[in-house]
């Protein structure tokens, strides 16, 4: 049984996800790399069971839930420890001094008057026996009352609650939490037992106790069980797979059960990856201070934009952990991920991916389908036009992209009708250049097949050639950037390779939990790399919109999206949330985005990150999109006191001689004011190195305000 979303019964992509070369041995578990929190396998499985049973309370968006201890929303007025202890000591000394003075008669005997009034005379005249000893009881009760008053004033109760046995018992209870009942123990798989799959639950519980199960196995089997509950799989099929393979059931098509290495901390129970720690800063809400920052598909589904200069940590502290997390989700059958970046950018080892497309590298096993696996000429033309001239389009509806789409459709449609495939890059370049040979051959093929409607398309294209304003020349110049000797072996569709040597990857594969890395040739081919990045983004937004199985989260990660943001790309990002998909984009500066598109881009993404070193101009754009908030401002005013009496004037003169300042009175005014959450100056100069300011929005509409985050914690 394949996990949910791994089937390829429809054959919707050019090449299936690579499968293991030979049969697998489900009982043999390869050694798992060390990871946090608490995941290396041990003979008794205690580490895995501890991770599985760890508390994960519900929390605000972005809070790392593994082992999280909720905090109040507002900061309590807690007295500093030093002030609290010193006040308690001073209160005790004052109480002891007062009791000593009373006991030795230095303050008189008036404090015994209640005893003299209430007690019989025989008790108050020093008679022997236990009745006479009652006066000492009164004395000690009186002293106890004095200490109670001083204890109340100096907050001895707070000392007891903070450092006494109540605090010890709370820590001991947290450290020795009793094991959950079988009905509540996730290691016993109660949901399977309740559905009648007790044998499968017992097999999985036994492998968990034996240390043969890992976090990816648990997440993958839970995903497959969700497929059973939704009706995609039968209960008998699921139970049979679990009884046969145990924790290795429902494997990913690659046969892998984990990544070769992990750098970040992951919690697949909640789907989060930890990026850092929210700083204990007054600008952060109290409930977030000191908590871990974790991102999950529920947040990435609204898309993420990270802006920071070179060296600020975009790739190492943001892109690499997110790519690693989504690859783990893909192994669990939950997600499909495509990572795009420059060759050697540190996006993870090749063994962590199913498909690695190294454009320009002759050793690359996989190729990129220029037309995205589609057979519709109009769809292919729209995607290709966006890649070639999308950055030249006007920021309003119907710019150069629409005209370019028409020109390409006038050539792609007739060519496919004649040859049964789309043209290669050299063939398309020849058609756009208006070379008489290719056009004449295309016309003859249409005439022979009687394609009158497509002949009219070709006639219209020939009439437009050479006229002012024809975008064919621009398209030819752009496609020429891909028609280079370094790319001669690339961009070949399966139709161009009857022998099957070419292995083009198509983004139609996003129906399956595939892990893809696309390396762009930055050196010497910067313009071509931008075209290819726009091509992948356009194919991604077009493919996720027509997926049949939207329960699989699809994510595109673009490391350095310079020249990628276009008007159509912004509109495509806005539509991703409804398709259970998202993009992660990084920029060195917002100046890499045309000025009319900066506001729409920041509005289209739900998660925005400003890293240290931002320019004030970029900070101004972030400050505007994050808006303002109401705060309580305190204005302190000192005014000079004017003495009116002779004695007052003398006292003021003496005070002026001693302090060197005129006597003043302080007035405090409290008012509500509106100010920016983070100003442009604070973003440019107040974010420490290795930190970032991040705001979050989930797909359900929950918001987290801009948070100062330590990405190294």
C-alpha positions as CSV (number, residue, x, y, z in Angstrom):
1,X,0.0,0.0,0.0
2,X,1.4,3.4,-1.0
3,X,0.8,6.3,1.3
4,X,-1.8,8.8,0.5
5,X,-0.9,10.9,-2.6
6,X,2.0,8.6,-3.8
7,X,0.1,6.8,-6.5
8,X,0.7,7.6,-10.2
9,X,-2.2,5.8,-11.7
10,X,-3.1,8.7,-14.0
11,X,0.5,9.3,-15.2
12,X,0.2,13.0,-14.8
13,X,3.9,13.8,-14.9
14,X,6.7,13.2,-17.3
15,X,8.7,10.9,-15.0
16,X,7.5,9.1,-11.9
17,X,9.3,9.6,-8.6
18,X,12.3,7.3,-8.4
19,X,11.6,4.1,-6.6
20,X,14.1,1.9,-4.8
21,X,16.1,-0.4,-7.0
22,X,15.5,-3.6,-5.1
23,X,13.0,-5.1,-2.6
24,X,13.1,-3.6,0.8
25,X,13.5,-5.4,4.1
26,X,10.8,-3.9,6.5
27,X,12.4,-5.4,9.6
28,X,15.8,-3.8,9.0
29,X,15.9,-0.2,10.1
30,X,19.0,1.8,9.1
31,X,20.7,3.9,11.8
32,X,18.9,7.2,12.1
33,X,20.9,10.5,12.4
34,X,20.8,12.4,15.6
35,X,18.1,15.0,15.9
36,X,16.2,17.1,18.3
37,X,14.0,16.8,20.2
38,X,15.0,13.4,21.6
39,X,14.8,11.2,18.5
40,X,17.8,8.9,18.2
41,X,16.6,5.3,18.4
42,X,17.6,3.3,21.5
43,X,17.0,-0.4,22.1
44,X,14.0,0.2,24.3
45,X,12.5,3.0,22.3
46,X,12.2,5.3,25.4
47,X,13.5,8.3,23.5
48,X,10.8,7.9,20.8
49,X,8.1,7.3,23.4
50,X,9.2,10.4,25.3
51,X,9.0,12.5,22.2
52,X,5.6,11.0,21.3
53,X,4.1,11.6,24.7
54,X,5.6,15.1,25.2
55,X,3.0,17.8,25.9
56,X,2.0,20.0,22.9
57,X,-0.6,22.5,24.1
58,X,-2.5,24.7,21.8
59,X,-0.7,27.9,21.3
60,X,-0.7,31.1,19.2
61,X,0.6,31.0,15.6
62,X,4.3,30.5,15.4
63,X,4.9,29.2,19.0
64,X,7.0,26.0,19.1
65,X,4.5,23.7,20.8
66,X,6.8,20.8,21.7
67,X,7.2,21.1,25.5
68,X,5.7,24.6,25.5
69,X,4.5,26.0,28.8
70,X,1.8,28.6,28.1
71,X,2.2,32.1,29.5
72,X,-0.4,34.8,30.3
73,X,-1.1,37.3,27.5
74,X,-0.2,40.2,29.7
75,X,2.9,40.5,31.8
76,X,2.2,40.1,35.6
77,X,3.5,42.8,37.9
78,X,6.2,40.6,39.5
79,X,8.5,42.1,42.0
80,X,12.2,41.5,41.3
81,X,13.8,38.8,43.4
82,X,16.4,41.1,44.9
83,X,13.8,43.6,46.0
84,X,11.5,40.9,47.3
85,X,14.2,39.2,49.4
86,X,15.6,42.4,50.8
87,X,12.1,43.6,51.7
88,X,11.4,40.3,53.5
89,X,14.6,40.5,55.5
90,X,14.0,44.1,56.4
91,X,10.4,43.3,57.5
92,X,11.7,40.4,59.7
93,X,14.3,42.6,61.3
94,X,11.8,45.3,62.0
95,X,9.3,42.8,63.5
96,X,12.1,41.3,65.6
97,X,13.2,44.7,66.8
98,X,9.7,45.8,67.8
99,X,9.0,42.5,69.7
100,X,12.3,42.9,71.5
101,X,11.5,46.4,72.6
102,X,8.1,45.4,73.8
103,X,9.4,42.3,75.6
104,X,12.0,44.3,77.5
105,X,9.6,47.0,78.5
106,X,11.2,49.9,76.6
107,X,7.8,50.8,75.0
108,X,5.8,50.4,78.2
109,X,3.2,47.7,79.1
110,X,0.2,49.1,77.3
111,X,0.2,46.2,74.9
112,X,-0.9,44.0,77.9
113,X,-4.0,46.0,78.6
114,X,-6.3,43.7,76.7
115,X,-5.1,40.8,78.8
116,X,-5.7,42.7,82.0
117,X,-9.2,43.6,80.9
118,X,-10.3,40.2,79.6
119,X,-8.6,37.8,82.0
120,X,-9.8,37.2,85.6
121,X,-7.8,38.8,88.4
122,X,-6.6,35.4,89.6
123,X,-4.9,35.0,86.2
124,X,-3.2,38.4,86.1
125,X,-1.6,38.5,89.6
126,X,1.1,36.0,89.0
127,X,-0.6,32.9,90.4
128,X,1.4,29.7,89.9
129,X,0.2,26.9,87.7
130,X,-1.0,26.6,84.2
131,X,-3.4,29.5,84.6
132,X,-0.6,31.9,85.2
133,X,1.2,30.6,82.1
134,X,-1.6,31.8,79.9
135,X,-0.1,35.3,80.0
136,X,2.8,34.0,78.0
137,X,0.4,32.5,75.5
138,X,-1.1,36.0,75.0
139,X,2.4,37.5,74.7
140,X,3.5,35.1,72.0
141,X,0.2,35.5,70.1
142,X,0.7,39.3,70.2
143,X,4.2,38.9,68.8
144,X,2.9,36.5,66.1
145,X,0.4,39.1,65.1
146,X,3.2,41.7,64.8
147,X,5.2,39.3,62.5
148,X,2.0,38.6,60.5
149,X,1.6,42.3,59.9
150,X,5.2,42.8,58.8
151,X,5.1,39.6,56.8
152,X,2.1,40.9,54.9
153,X,3.8,44.2,54.3
154,X,7.1,42.6,53.1
155,X,5.3,39.8,51.0
156,X,6.5,36.7,52.8
157,X,3.8,34.8,51.1
158,X,5.3,35.6,47.7
159,X,8.6,34.3,48.9
160,X,7.0,31.1,50.0
161,X,5.2,30.6,46.7
162,X,8.2,31.4,44.6
163,X,11.0,29.6,46.5
164,X,9.2,27.3,49.0
165,X,7.7,23.8,48.8
166,X,4.9,24.9,46.4
167,X,7.5,25.7,43.8
168,X,9.3,22.4,44.5
169,X,6.2,20.3,44.2
170,X,5.2,22.0,40.9
171,X,8.6,21.2,39.4
172,X,8.6,17.7,40.8
173,X,5.1,17.1,39.3
174,X,6.3,18.4,35.9
175,X,9.4,16.2,36.0
176,X,7.5,13.1,37.1
177,X,4.3,13.3,35.1
178,X,2.4,10.0,35.3
179,X,2.2,8.0,32.1
180,X,-1.0,8.4,30.1
181,X,-3.7,5.9,30.2
182,X,-3.9,3.4,27.3
183,X,-7.0,5.3,25.9
184,X,-4.9,8.5,25.8
185,X,-1.5,7.1,25.0
186,X,-0.6,7.9,21.4
187,X,2.0,5.1,21.5
188,X,-0.9,2.6,21.8
189,X,-2.7,3.9,18.7
190,X,-6.1,4.3,20.3
191,X,-7.7,5.6,17.1
192,X,-6.8,2.3,15.4
193,X,-8.2,0.2,18.3
194,X,-11.4,2.2,18.3
195,X,-11.9,1.5,14.6
196,X,-11.4,-2.3,15.0
197,X,-7.7,-2.5,13.8
198,X,-6.4,-3.8,17.2
199,X,-3.9,-6.1,15.5
200,X,-2.3,-3.3,13.6
201,X,-2.3,-1.1,16.6
202,X,-0.5,-3.8,18.7
203,X,2.1,-4.3,16.0
204,X,2.8,-0.6,15.8
205,X,2.9,-0.2,19.6
206,X,5.3,-3.1,19.9
207,X,7.7,-1.6,17.3
208,X,7.5,1.8,19.0
209,X,8.5,0.2,22.4
210,X,11.3,-1.7,20.7
211,X,12.8,1.4,19.2
212,X,12.0,0.5,15.5
213,X,9.8,3.4,14.8
214,X,10.8,7.0,14.2
215,X,9.0,10.3,13.8
216,X,8.7,10.1,10.0
217,X,7.2,6.6,10.3
218,X,4.6,7.8,12.8
219,X,3.7,10.8,10.6
220,X,3.5,8.6,7.5
221,X,1.3,6.0,9.1
222,X,-1.0,8.7,10.6
223,X,-1.3,10.2,7.1
224,X,-2.2,6.8,5.6
225,X,-4.8,6.3,8.4
226,X,-6.3,9.7,7.5
227,X,-6.7,8.3,4.0
228,X,-8.6,5.3,5.4
229,X,-10.9,7.6,7.4
230,X,-11.5,9.7,4.3
231,X,-12.4,6.7,2.2
232,X,-9.3,6.7,-0.1
233,X,-8.1,3.3,1.2
234,X,-9.8,0.3,2.7
235,X,-9.3,-0.7,6.3
236,X,-8.3,-4.2,5.3
237,X,-5.6,-2.9,2.9
238,X,-4.2,-0.6,5.6
239,X,-4.2,-3.3,8.3
240,X,-2.6,-5.8,5.9
241,X,0.2,-3.4,5.1
242,X,0.9,-2.6,8.8
243,X,0.9,-6.3,9.8
244,X,3.3,-7.1,7.0
245,X,5.7,-4.2,7.3
246,X,5.2,-2.7,10.7
247,X,6.7,0.7,11.1
248,X,7.9,0.5,7.5
249,X,4.4,0.3,6.1
250,X,3.1,2.8,3.5
251,X,6.6,3.8,2.4
252,X,7.4,6.8,0.2
253,X,7.9,5.8,-3.4
254,X,11.7,6.4,-3.0
255,X,11.8,3.8,-0.2
256,X,13.4,6.3,2.2
257,X,12.3,6.5,5.8
258,X,14.4,9.6,6.8
259,X,16.7,12.2,5.5
260,X,20.5,11.4,5.4
261,X,21.1,14.3,7.9
262,X,19.1,17.0,9.7
263,X,20.3,20.4,10.8
264,X,17.2,21.9,12.2
265,X,14.8,20.8,15.0
266,X,11.6,19.2,13.7
267,X,8.4,18.1,15.4
268,X,6.3,16.0,12.9
269,X,3.5,15.6,15.4
270,X,2.7,19.3,14.9
271,X,4.4,19.6,11.6
272,X,6.7,22.4,12.9
273,X,10.3,23.3,12.2
274,X,12.1,25.5,14.8
275,X,13.7,28.6,13.3
276,X,14.8,30.3,16.5
277,X,13.7,31.8,19.7
278,X,11.4,34.8,20.2
279,X,13.5,37.5,22.0
280,X,12.7,38.5,25.5
281,X,12.1,42.1,24.4
282,X,9.6,44.6,25.5
283,X,8.4,45.0,21.9
284,X,7.3,41.4,21.7
285,X,4.0,40.4,23.3
286,X,4.5,38.8,26.7
287,X,3.0,35.5,25.7
288,X,5.7,35.1,23.0
289,X,8.8,36.1,24.9
290,X,11.3,33.4,25.3
291,X,9.3,30.8,23.4
292,X,10.6,28.9,20.4
293,X,9.5,30.0,16.9
294,X,8.1,27.2,14.8
295,X,6.7,27.3,11.3
296,X,4.3,24.7,9.9
297,X,2.4,24.2,6.6
298,X,-0.6,26.0,8.2
299,X,1.5,29.2,8.1
300,X,3.5,28.5,4.9
301,X,0.1,28.1,3.2
302,X,-0.2,31.9,3.2
303,X,3.3,32.2,1.7
304,X,6.4,33.8,3.2
305,X,8.6,36.7,2.0
306,X,12.0,37.1,3.7
307,X,14.1,40.3,2.9
308,X,17.6,40.8,4.1
309,X,21.1,41.7,2.7
310,X,23.7,39.1,1.7
311,X,25.1,37.4,4.8
312,X,22.0,38.0,7.0
313,X,21.1,34.3,7.1
314,X,18.3,33.9,4.6
315,X,19.6,30.7,3.2
316,X,21.2,29.1,6.2
317,X,18.6,30.0,8.9
318,X,15.4,30.2,6.9
319,X,15.5,28.4,3.5
320,X,17.5,25.3,4.5
321,X,15.4,24.5,7.6
322,X,12.1,25.0,5.7
323,X,13.3,22.9,2.8
324,X,14.4,20.2,5.2
325,X,11.1,20.2,7.0
326,X,9.1,20.0,3.8
327,X,11.3,17.1,2.6
328,X,10.3,15.3,5.8
329,X,6.7,16.0,5.2
330,X,7.1,14.6,1.7
331,X,8.5,11.4,3.1
332,X,5.5,11.2,5.4
333,X,3.2,11.7,2.4
334,X,2.0,15.1,3.5
335,X,3.7,17.5,1.1
336,X,5.3,18.1,-2.3
337,X,8.3,20.6,-2.3
338,X,10.2,22.3,-5.1
339,X,13.4,24.2,-4.1
340,X,15.0,26.6,-6.6
341,X,18.3,28.2,-6.1
342,X,21.8,28.8,-7.4
343,X,24.1,25.8,-7.8
344,X,26.1,25.3,-4.6
345,X,23.8,27.6,-2.5
346,X,23.5,25.0,0.3
347,X,20.0,23.9,-0.1
348,X,20.6,20.4,1.2
349,X,22.4,17.3,-0.1
350,X,21.2,15.7,-3.3
351,X,20.3,12.5,-1.3
352,X,17.6,14.5,0.4
353,X,15.7,14.9,-2.9
354,X,14.0,12.6,-5.3
355,X,14.8,14.8,-8.3
356,X,17.7,17.1,-8.8
357,X,17.7,19.2,-11.9
358,X,21.1,20.8,-12.5
359,X,20.5,23.1,-15.5
360,X,23.8,23.6,-17.4
361,X,25.5,20.7,-15.8
362,X,26.1,17.9,-18.3
363,X,26.1,15.3,-15.5
364,X,22.5,16.2,-14.5
365,X,20.2,13.1,-14.5
366,X,17.0,15.1,-14.9
367,X,15.9,17.9,-17.2
368,X,13.2,20.6,-16.9
369,X,10.2,20.5,-19.1
370,X,9.9,23.9,-20.8
371,X,6.2,23.6,-21.2
372,X,5.3,22.1,-17.8
373,X,3.9,18.8,-19.1
374,X,0.8,20.4,-20.6
375,X,-0.6,19.5,-24.0
376,X,-2.7,22.7,-24.3
377,X,-1.0,25.3,-26.6
378,X,-2.7,28.2,-25.0
379,X,-1.7,27.1,-21.5
380,X,1.9,26.5,-22.6
381,X,2.0,29.9,-24.3
382,X,0.7,31.7,-21.2
383,X,3.3,30.1,-18.9
384,X,6.2,30.6,-21.4
385,X,5.2,34.2,-22.0
386,X,5.3,34.9,-18.3
387,X,8.8,33.4,-18.0
388,X,10.2,35.2,-21.0
389,X,8.7,38.7,-20.7
390,X,6.8,38.7,-17.4
391,X,9.3,41.2,-15.9
392,X,8.6,43.6,-18.8
393,X,4.8,43.6,-18.4
394,X,3.0,46.6,-17.0
395,X,1.7,46.3,-13.4
396,X,-1.9,46.4,-14.6
397,X,-4.1,43.8,-16.2
398,X,-3.3,43.1,-19.8
399,X,0.3,44.3,-20.3
400,X,2.9,42.8,-22.6
401,X,2.3,39.3,-21.2
402,X,-1.1,39.0,-22.9
403,X,0.3,40.1,-26.3
404,X,3.2,37.8,-25.9
405,X,0.9,34.9,-25.0
406,X,-1.0,35.5,-28.2
407,X,2.2,35.5,-30.3
408,X,3.4,32.3,-28.8
409,X,0.0,30.6,-29.1
410,X,0.0,31.5,-32.8
411,X,3.2,29.4,-33.2
412,X,2.8,26.7,-30.6
413,X,-0.7,25.6,-31.7
414,X,0.2,25.1,-35.4
415,X,3.5,23.4,-34.6
416,X,1.9,20.9,-32.3
417,X,-0.8,20.1,-34.8
418,X,1.8,19.3,-37.4
419,X,4.5,17.5,-35.3
420,X,2.5,16.2,-32.4
421,X,4.8,18.0,-29.9
422,X,5.9,21.5,-28.9
423,X,9.1,23.0,-30.5
424,X,12.5,22.7,-28.9
425,X,14.3,25.9,-28.0
426,X,16.2,26.2,-31.3
427,X,13.0,25.5,-33.2
428,X,11.0,28.1,-31.3
429,X,13.8,30.7,-31.7
430,X,13.7,30.1,-35.5
431,X,10.0,30.6,-35.6
432,X,10.1,33.8,-33.5
433,X,12.9,35.2,-35.6
434,X,10.7,34.7,-38.7
435,X,13.1,32.5,-40.6
436,X,11.4,31.6,-43.9
437,X,12.4,27.9,-43.9
438,X,10.7,26.9,-40.6
439,X,7.6,29.0,-41.3
440,X,7.3,27.6,-44.8
441,X,7.6,24.0,-43.6
442,X,5.0,24.7,-40.9
443,X,2.6,26.2,-43.5
444,X,3.0,23.2,-45.8
445,X,2.3,20.8,-43.0
446,X,-0.9,22.7,-42.1
447,X,-2.1,22.8,-45.7
448,X,-1.5,19.1,-46.1
449,X,-3.5,18.3,-43.0
450,X,-6.2,20.8,-43.8
451,X,-5.9,22.8,-40.6
452,X,-7.6,26.0,-41.8
453,X,-8.1,27.6,-38.4
454,X,-4.5,27.1,-37.5
455,X,-3.5,28.5,-40.9
456,X,-5.3,31.7,-40.0
457,X,-3.3,31.8,-36.8
458,X,0.0,31.5,-38.7
459,X,-1.1,34.1,-41.3
460,X,-1.8,36.5,-38.5
461,X,1.6,35.9,-37.0
462,X,3.3,36.5,-40.4
463,X,1.4,39.8,-40.9
464,X,2.6,41.1,-37.5
465,X,6.2,40.4,-38.2
466,X,8.2,43.5,-38.9
467,X,5.6,45.9,-37.7
468,X,6.2,48.4,-35.0
469,X,5.3,47.2,-31.6
470,X,5.6,43.5,-32.5
471,X,6.7,41.6,-29.4
472,X,8.0,38.7,-31.4
473,X,11.5,40.3,-31.5
474,X,11.6,40.7,-27.8
475,X,10.5,37.0,-27.3
476,X,13.2,35.9,-29.8
477,X,15.8,37.9,-27.9
478,X,14.7,36.3,-24.6
479,X,14.5,32.7,-25.9
480,X,18.0,33.2,-27.3
481,X,19.3,33.4,-23.7
482,X,18.2,29.7,-23.4
483,X,19.6,28.7,-26.8
484,X,23.2,28.5,-25.6
485,X,25.7,25.7,-25.9
486,X,25.6,25.2,-22.2
487,X,21.9,24.4,-22.4
488,X,22.0,22.3,-25.6
489,X,21.1,19.1,-23.8
490,X,18.3,20.6,-21.7
491,X,14.7,21.6,-22.1
492,X,13.9,18.5,-24.1
493,X,10.4,17.2,-23.7
494,X,9.7,13.5,-23.7
495,X,8.3,13.8,-27.3
496,X,11.7,14.9,-28.5
497,X,13.4,11.8,-27.1
498,X,11.8,8.6,-28.5
499,X,14.7,6.5,-27.0
500,X,13.8,7.7,-23.5
501,X,17.2,9.0,-22.6
502,X,15.8,12.4,-21.5
503,X,14.2,12.6,-18.1
504,X,12.3,15.9,-18.1
505,X,10.7,16.9,-14.8
506,X,7.2,18.4,-14.9
507,X,5.5,20.3,-12.2
508,X,2.4,18.2,-12.9
509,X,4.0,15.8,-10.4
510,X,2.8,18.0,-7.6
511,X,-0.1,15.5,-7.2
512,X,2.5,13.3,-5.5
513,X,4.8,13.8,-2.4
514,X,7.9,14.6,-4.6
515,X,11.0,16.3,-3.4
516,X,12.7,18.4,-6.1
517,X,15.7,20.6,-6.2
518,X,16.4,22.8,-9.2
519,X,19.9,24.3,-9.5
520,X,20.1,27.4,-11.6
521,X,23.3,28.4,-13.5
522,X,24.0,31.8,-11.9
523,X,27.6,32.3,-13.2
524,X,27.6,33.7,-16.7
525,X,23.9,33.1,-17.2
526,X,22.1,35.4,-14.7
527,X,19.5,36.5,-17.2
528,X,18.7,32.9,-18.1
529,X,18.5,32.0,-14.5
530,X,15.8,34.6,-13.9
531,X,13.8,33.4,-16.9
532,X,14.0,29.8,-15.5
533,X,13.0,31.0,-12.0
534,X,10.0,32.8,-13.5
535,X,9.2,29.7,-15.5
536,X,9.1,27.4,-12.5
537,X,7.0,29.9,-10.5
538,X,4.5,30.2,-13.4
539,X,4.3,26.5,-13.9
540,X,3.9,26.0,-10.1
541,X,1.0,28.4,-9.8
542,X,-0.7,26.9,-12.9
543,X,-0.2,23.3,-11.7
544,X,-1.5,23.6,-8.1
545,X,-4.7,25.2,-9.4
546,X,-5.7,22.1,-11.3
547,X,-4.6,19.4,-8.8
548,X,-7.1,16.7,-8.1
549,X,-5.8,15.9,-4.6
550,X,-5.4,19.2,-2.7
551,X,-5.0,17.4,0.7
552,X,-1.2,17.3,-0.2
553,X,0.5,20.6,0.7
554,X,2.6,22.0,-2.2
555,X,5.3,24.5,-1.6
556,X,7.8,26.3,-3.9
557,X,10.9,27.7,-2.3
558,X,12.9,30.3,-4.3
559,X,16.2,31.3,-2.9
560,X,16.8,34.8,-4.3
561,X,13.7,35.8,-6.2
562,X,15.4,38.8,-7.9
563,X,13.6,39.4,-11.2
564,X,11.0,36.8,-10.4
565,X,8.2,39.0,-9.0
566,X,5.9,40.1,-11.8
567,X,2.2,41.3,-11.9
568,X,1.0,37.8,-12.9
569,X,3.2,36.2,-10.2
570,X,1.7,38.3,-7.5
571,X,-1.8,37.4,-8.7
572,X,-0.8,33.7,-8.7
573,X,0.5,33.9,-5.2
574,X,-2.8,35.3,-4.0
575,X,-4.6,32.3,-5.4
576,X,-2.3,29.7,-3.8
577,X,-4.0,29.7,-0.4
578,X,-7.2,28.2,-1.7
579,X,-5.2,25.4,-3.4
580,X,-3.4,24.3,-0.2
581,X,-0.1,25.6,-1.5
582,X,2.4,28.4,-0.8
583,X,5.6,29.9,-1.8
584,X,8.7,31.0,0.1
585,X,10.6,33.9,-1.5
586,X,13.8,35.6,-0.4
587,X,15.1,39.0,-1.6
588,X,18.2,41.0,-0.8
589,X,16.2,44.2,-1.0
590,X,12.8,45.3,-2.1
591,X,14.5,47.4,-4.7
592,X,14.7,44.1,-6.7
593,X,10.9,44.4,-7.1
594,X,9.4,47.1,-9.2
595,X,8.0,49.9,-7.1
596,X,4.3,49.4,-8.2
597,X,4.5,45.8,-7.1
598,X,6.1,46.1,-3.6
599,X,2.8,46.9,-1.9
600,X,0.8,44.2,-3.7
601,X,3.6,41.6,-3.0
602,X,3.7,42.4,0.8
603,X,-0.1,42.2,0.8
604,X,-0.2,38.9,-1.1
605,X,1.9,37.0,1.4
606,X,0.7,36.3,4.9
607,X,4.2,35.9,6.5
608,X,6.7,38.7,6.3
609,X,10.3,38.6,7.6
610,X,12.7,41.5,7.8
611,X,16.2,40.4,8.6
612,X,19.0,42.4,10.2
613,X,20.7,44.9,8.0
614,X,17.6,46.1,6.2
615,X,17.8,49.6,4.5
616,X,15.5,52.4,5.9
617,X,13.7,52.4,2.5
618,X,12.9,48.7,2.8
619,X,12.0,49.3,6.4
620,X,9.5,51.9,5.5
621,X,7.6,49.4,3.3
622,X,7.5,46.9,6.1
623,X,6.4,49.6,8.6
624,X,3.5,50.6,6.4
625,X,2.2,47.0,5.9
626,X,2.6,46.2,9.7
627,X,0.6,49.3,10.5
628,X,0.1,51.0,13.9
629,X,-1.1,50.0,17.4
630,X,-2.5,51.9,20.4
631,X,-0.1,52.1,23.3
632,X,-0.1,53.8,26.7
633,X,2.3,56.7,26.8
634,X,3.4,58.3,30.1
635,X,4.5,62.0,30.0
636,X,6.5,63.1,33.1
637,X,6.6,66.9,33.8
638,X,8.7,68.6,36.5
639,X,7.6,72.0,37.7
640,X,9.4,74.2,40.2
641,X,7.7,74.7,43.6
642,X,7.5,78.4,44.7
643,X,7.6,78.9,48.5
644,X,5.2,81.6,49.9
645,X,6.1,81.5,53.6
646,X,9.4,82.6,55.1
647,X,9.9,79.1,56.6
648,X,9.2,77.5,53.2
649,X,11.7,79.7,51.5
650,X,14.4,78.8,54.1
651,X,13.7,75.1,53.6
652,X,13.9,75.5,49.8
653,X,17.2,77.4,50.1
654,X,18.7,74.7,52.3
655,X,17.5,72.0,49.9
656,X,18.9,73.9,47.0
657,X,22.3,74.1,48.7
658,X,22.3,70.4,49.5
659,X,21.0,69.0,46.2
660,X,22.1,71.7,43.8
661,X,18.7,71.8,42.3
662,X,15.6,73.8,42.9
663,X,12.7,72.0,44.6
664,X,10.3,70.5,42.0
665,X,7.1,68.6,41.8
666,X,6.6,65.7,39.3
667,X,3.4,65.4,37.3
668,X,2.6,62.2,35.4
669,X,0.2,62.2,32.5
670,X,-1.0,58.8,31.0
671,X,-2.7,58.8,27.6
672,X,-3.4,56.5,24.7
673,X,-1.4,57.2,21.5
674,X,-1.1,55.4,18.1
675,X,2.4,54.5,16.9
676,X,4.0,52.2,14.4
677,X,4.6,48.7,15.6
678,X,8.1,48.8,14.1
679,X,9.4,52.0,12.5
680,X,11.7,52.1,9.5
681,X,14.5,53.4,11.8
682,X,14.1,50.5,14.2
683,X,14.0,47.9,11.4
684,X,17.2,49.4,9.9
685,X,19.2,50.0,13.1
686,X,17.5,48.2,16.0
687,X,17.5,44.6,14.8
688,X,20.7,42.8,16.2
689,X,22.8,40.6,13.9
690,X,21.3,37.1,13.6
691,X,17.8,38.4,14.4
692,X,14.8,39.1,12.3
693,X,11.3,40.7,12.7
694,X,8.6,38.3,11.6
695,X,4.8,38.6,11.3
696,X,2.7,35.5,10.7
697,X,-0.8,34.7,9.4
698,X,-2.3,31.2,9.2
699,X,-4.6,29.8,6.6
700,X,-7.4,30.1,9.1
701,X,-6.9,33.8,9.6
702,X,-5.0,33.8,12.9
703,X,-2.4,36.5,13.2
704,X,0.8,37.0,15.1
705,X,2.1,40.6,15.4
706,X,5.7,41.4,14.3
707,X,8.0,39.5,16.5
708,X,11.8,40.0,17.2
709,X,13.3,36.6,16.7
710,X,16.8,35.3,17.4
711,X,17.4,33.0,14.4
712,X,20.5,31.4,16.2
713,X,18.5,30.2,19.3
